[in-house]
Amino acid sequence: MERAKITYKGQVTIPKKVREALSIKEGESVLFQVEGDHAILKPIKKSLENFYGIFPATRSFEGMEVVRKEVRRKRGKRLISVPEGK
């Protein structure tokens, strides 16, 4: 069991052993779940997989190669339309 102090602002530093055990990195978020007289700390892992299916599809997916071609086409148009001297 690890120990930490709470600052006057209500902040706490998660001990290194706990961060390593939970694979928590700087900038990541955690969730506190209060149960009776104690709290459970859970890391929130964000990945694109977490967002899959939260929005309805507005059209069918044509495949990555089609997407790449469209991006290249639009990027090419943008580069062509840039005035000289910029």
C-alpha positions as CSV (number, residue, x, y, z in Angstrom):
1,M,0.0,0.0,0.0
2,E,1.3,3.4,-1.0
3,R,0.8,6.7,0.8
4,A,0.4,10.3,-0.5
5,K,-0.4,13.7,0.9
6,I,-3.1,16.1,-0.3
7,T,-2.0,19.7,-1.0
8,Y,-3.9,22.8,0.1
9,K,-5.4,22.9,-3.4
10,G,-6.8,19.3,-3.0
11,Q,-4.2,17.8,-5.3
12,V,-2.4,14.5,-4.7
13,T,0.6,13.0,-6.5
14,I,0.0,9.4,-7.4
15,P,3.1,7.4,-6.2
16,K,5.4,6.1,-8.8
17,K,4.8,2.5,-8.0
18,V,1.0,3.0,-8.4
19,R,1.5,4.9,-11.7
20,E,3.7,2.1,-13.0
21,A,1.4,-0.7,-11.9
22,L,-1.6,1.0,-13.7
23,S,0.5,2.2,-16.7
24,I,-0.6,5.8,-16.0
25,K,1.5,8.4,-18.0
26,E,1.7,12.2,-17.7
27,G,-1.3,13.9,-19.1
28,E,-3.6,10.9,-18.9
29,S,-6.8,11.0,-16.9
30,V,-8.0,8.9,-14.0
31,L,-11.4,8.2,-12.6
32,F,-12.2,8.2,-8.9
33,Q,-15.0,5.9,-7.8
34,V,-16.2,6.5,-4.2
35,E,-17.4,3.4,-2.4
36,G,-18.4,4.1,1.2
37,D,-15.4,5.4,3.1
38,H,-12.8,4.8,0.4
39,A,-12.2,5.6,-3.3
40,I,-11.0,3.5,-6.2
41,L,-8.7,5.0,-8.8
42,K,-9.1,3.8,-12.3
43,P,-7.0,4.9,-15.3
44,I,-9.0,6.1,-18.3
45,K,-7.4,4.8,-21.5
46,K,-8.4,6.7,-24.6
47,S,-8.1,5.1,-28.0
48,L,-9.9,5.3,-31.2
49,E,-11.5,1.9,-30.3
50,N,-13.3,3.6,-27.4
51,F,-15.1,5.9,-29.9
52,Y,-16.1,3.2,-32.4
53,G,-19.8,3.2,-33.0
54,I,-20.7,6.2,-30.9
55,F,-21.8,8.2,-34.0
56,P,-24.1,6.8,-36.6
57,A,-22.5,6.3,-40.0
58,T,-23.6,8.9,-42.6
59,R,-22.3,6.9,-45.5
60,S,-20.6,3.6,-46.1
61,F,-16.8,3.3,-45.6
62,E,-15.1,3.0,-49.0
63,G,-11.7,1.8,-47.7
64,M,-8.5,3.5,-46.7
65,E,-7.1,3.7,-50.2
66,V,-10.0,5.7,-51.3
67,V,-9.6,8.0,-48.3
68,R,-5.9,8.4,-49.0
69,K,-6.5,9.3,-52.7
70,E,-9.1,12.0,-51.7
71,V,-6.7,13.5,-49.1
72,R,-3.9,13.6,-51.7
73,R,-6.2,15.2,-54.2
74,K,-7.5,17.9,-51.8
75,R,-4.0,18.6,-50.5
76,G,-2.7,18.9,-54.1
77,K,-5.5,21.4,-54.9
78,R,-4.6,23.4,-51.8
79,L,-0.9,23.6,-52.7
80,I,-1.7,24.7,-56.2
81,S,-4.0,27.5,-55.1
82,V,-1.4,29.1,-52.7
83,P,-0.4,32.5,-54.0
84,E,3.4,33.0,-54.7
85,G,5.4,34.6,-52.0
86,K,3.6,32.8,-49.1
